């Protein structure tokens, strides 16, 4: 009789606790399922140097989830695209670290270029810093290999933009290495809308044998629908090298 009573008490305890255990398990499972996770991507390339060394370039980008309690970011889908970080590592074929770059955005890519005026291939990193429903802000980081380290491309040239472009190369058939940057001017003094035509700030650079030096910088008098139109009107025939960075084009 005592044994039967003992089993009845045990059975009641199990019946009472079972729904609670199931509910706890379901809640835990739901919480884990809904919790956003980081996503990581990589881009790699190898490059030969004039001294016969081979270097590797690797960019690791990590998108981090937005804190749901941060209402400003949680309600901004565009902000989520650039929420994260990236790191670029450049090593030689002996695994010696030549340089490291860190970015506060997960949207980073790179391209390499060779010019006869440069002893080392030019590595250009492009980072999409911020996106909005109407535009994207991006920055360009030119680097070269000098001996056993990565260094800034020797020039006064650098570029950040939200509605412009850049070019490095001969500015005409008879010229050596040069560069051009262009950037729309907005907001302007006349308070024109973002979608309206804009004046453009244009800068031209010339290679002097050692570095790119600013040769000319000016603002257009007229307004144009695009940077391409502004360049053509000012007799500058170059291509926008932003189009080379295909992984970033979806953000423009």
N, C-alpha and C positions, 0 to 999 in steps of 0.2 A: 504493500500500500504506500509506504514511504517512497519506494523507488518510483512508483507511478506518479506520485505527486511531484517528485523531483523532475521527471521528464516533462510533465505538463508545464512547470515553471520555465524550464529551458526552452520549450517550444514557444511559449508566449514571448520570451525575450527575443528569440530569433525573428518571430513574426513582426515584432515592434521595430527591431533594428534593421531588418532587410530593406524596407522602403528608404530609410535614411541612407544606407550604404549605397543603394542604387542611385539615389538622387545626387549624392556626393560624387560618385563615379561619373555620372552624366555631366555634372557641372564642370568637373575637372577636364573631361574630354572636350566639352564645348569650348572651354577657355583656351585649351591648347590648340584646338582647331582654328579658332578665330584670331589667335595671336599672330600678327604679321612677322615674317622672318626676313633677314637680310638676304640679298641676292648679289652674287659676285660674278664678274666677267673679267676676261683677260684678253689683251692683245699683245702679240709677240712678233718680233722681227729680228733678223740678223743682218749685219752690215759689215762690209769689208773696208778696212782703212788702208791708206797708201803704204803704211809700214808693214803690211801683210797680216796684221792682226785682224781678228774677227770679233765684233762686239755684238752683244745681245741687248735688245731693248724690250722691256716687259712693263706693261701698264696693267695694274690690277685695280679694278673699280668696284666699289661696294655701295649698293643702294641700301640705305637704312630706313626702317619703318618710321613713320611720323607718330609721335605721341598723340593718341586720340584725345587727350585732355587739352592739347594745344589747339584750341578752336580755330585760330587764325590759319594755321597750316593745314589742319584736318579738313577744312572746307575749301582748300585751294589745290585742285588737282595738278595744276601746273607746277606748284612748288614741290610736289612730291617727286617730280622727275629729276630734280637736282638735289635731293636730300641724301647726302652721303659723302663719300670721300674717295680719293684715288691716290695711288703711289706709283711712280715710275722708277724703275731700277735699270741702270745701264752697267753692264759688266763686260770684261774682255774674255777671251777664250781660255784664260787661266782662272776664271771665276773671281777676278779682282774687281771690286766695286769701283767704278769710275765716277758715278754720280747718282744722286737720288733727288727726285722732285716729289713734293706732296701737294695735293690740291684739295680744296674743300668742296668738291663736287664729284659725283660719280660719272659724269659725262666728260671723259677725256680721251682723246685719240691723238695720233701722231702720223706724220709722213716724213720721208727723208728725201733730200735733194742733193745733187752734185753740181758744183759750178767750178769752172776752170780757175777762177780767181781764189778759191778757197782750198787750203791744204787738207781739210777734213770735210766729210759730208755734213751737210746742214740738217739738223733734226729739229722739226717744228712741232711742238705740242700745242693742241688747241683744246681749251676747256670751256664748256658751256657753263657759265657761272650761275645763271638764273634764267628762268623762263616765265613768261606771263602770257595771257591769252592773245596778246597782240605782237609780242616781240621776244627776242632772246638776247641776253647779254653774253658775250664771249670774250676770252682773252687768248693771246697768242704768245708763246714762249719759245723763241729761237735759241738753240744751243749747238755747240760744236765740241768735238773731242780735242783737247789740247794735252798731249803727253798722256799722263795717267789720270786725268780728271775731266769732268764735264764742266764747261764754262759757258757763260753768256756769250752769245754771238757778238763779236766786237763791233758795236755800232751804237748810235743814239736811237736806233730803231726799236720800237716796241709798240704793242697795239692792244687796245681793249675797245670793244664796240658793241652797239646794239642795233645799228642799222648802217653798217659800212662793210668794207672789205679791205683786202691787202694783196700785194703782189711783190715777189722778189725775183729779179732776173733783169736782163737787158731792157732798158726803157725804149730803145730803138735799135734798129739793125746795126748801127755803127757804134753803139755804146757798149761799155763793159757792164759789170754787175751794178744794179741799182735797185731801188724799191719804191713802192708807192702805197700810200694808205689813204682811205677816204671814209668820211663819217658824216652822216646827215646832222644838221644843226636843229635840234628840237629839245625843249621848247624854244621858239624863236621870239624875237622882240614883238612880233605882231600877233602872238598868241594863236597861231594857226593850229589846226587839229593835227593829230598824229598821222591821220590818213592823207593829209594834204601834201602837195609837193613841198620840198624843202631846199634850202641852200645846203651846200656841202663844204666841209673843210677838207682840203686836199694837201697832202704833204709828199714831196718827192725827195729821194735820197740818192746819193752818188757814191760809188766805191772809190776810195783814194789810194788803194793798194794795201791798206791796213784795216780800214773800217768803213762802214756806211755813214756818211755825213749828211745832215739835213741840207738840202740844196735850195729848196723853195717850199714855202707853206703859205696858203692863202684860202680865203673863203670866196665861193662863187657869188657873183652878183645876182644871178638868176636862180630860180627854183626849178627843181627837177623831180620827176616821179621816181627815179631810181639812181643808184650810184653809177650804173652803166651809162645812163643818159648824161649824167654830170661829167663823166670822163670823156665821152665822145665829144660833147660840146666844147670841152677844153683841150681837145686834140691829144688826149692821152689814150693810147691803144694798148691796153694790158688786160689780162684775164684775172678774174677774181679767184684767188687760190683757195678761198674757203670751200669751193666746190670739190677740192681734192679730198676733203675730210668727210668721207661718205657716212661714217658712223654718226656724225653730228648733224647731218643735213635734216634729219627728221625733226630737229628742234628749232629749225628756222622757218 
